[in-house]
């Protein structure tokens, strides 16, 4: 399957699960990123796009037209008017989607993509590339796969054991995903180099909590369905 054909199917339905598309996404980070963006946009439109209620009499008029006997074919001028009206409606929808997309900040889009990566890792079979609780096994595994060395810790003594790691693609580049557990809940910690100033922010998307912080030239995104207090404790342990 080519990238063009995969993206056409993704645009029609970002949630599709066709085997050929899934196989293509497993080997194409660009299309995988495209699917994440389309999924995020679809969710944003559903959440924020305005809905308009039809006039009370519209339903009655449509039912009357459906029950009415067949009429003569529509005259050509009226047929062209109907086509023009359909084109205008389609253009209006595209304009509203483009306008809504322009309002989504890069940070919001990245947060949505991180949640998508977290959910995908739980739903599929790609949670771990290197299953290990030994940080000295997980850290060297990334050598040659990334142009940086991730900071790997194992706060198992505090109730957050390391279970391994994997390679992920976010914001158009490969990143390290470190996986931890807390009472059967999974924490994905995404990390990559950043030139941003040090600080911390907190997000909630679709029931998942995220904490982002920058430290020593690296950015970190911790995401989980854990309660905020436990996720905060994990982040504080990783700060040390």
HELIX and SHEET records of a PDB file:
HELIX    1   1 UNK A    3  UNK A   12  1                                  10    
HELIX    2   2 UNK A   19  UNK A   27  1                                   9    
HELIX    3   3 UNK A   29  UNK A   48  1                                  20    
HELIX    4   4 UNK A   56  UNK A   67  1                                  12    
HELIX    5   5 UNK A   76  UNK A  103  1                                  28    
HELIX    6   6 UNK A  106  UNK A  123  1                                  18    
HELIX    7   7 UNK A  135  UNK A  141  1                                   7    
HELIX    8   8 UNK A  156  UNK A  158  5                                   3    
HELIX    9   9 UNK A  228  UNK A  239  1                                  12    
SHEET    1   A 7 UNK A 130  UNK A 131  0                                        
SHEET    2   A 7 UNK A 162  UNK A 170 -1                                        
SHEET    3   A 7 UNK A 173  UNK A 182 -1                                        
SHEET    4   A 7 UNK A 185  UNK A 193 -1                                        
SHEET    5   A 7 UNK A 218  UNK A 224 -1                                        
SHEET    6   A 7 UNK A 208  UNK A 215 -1                                        
SHEET    7   A 7 UNK A 199  UNK A 205 -1                                        
END                                                                             
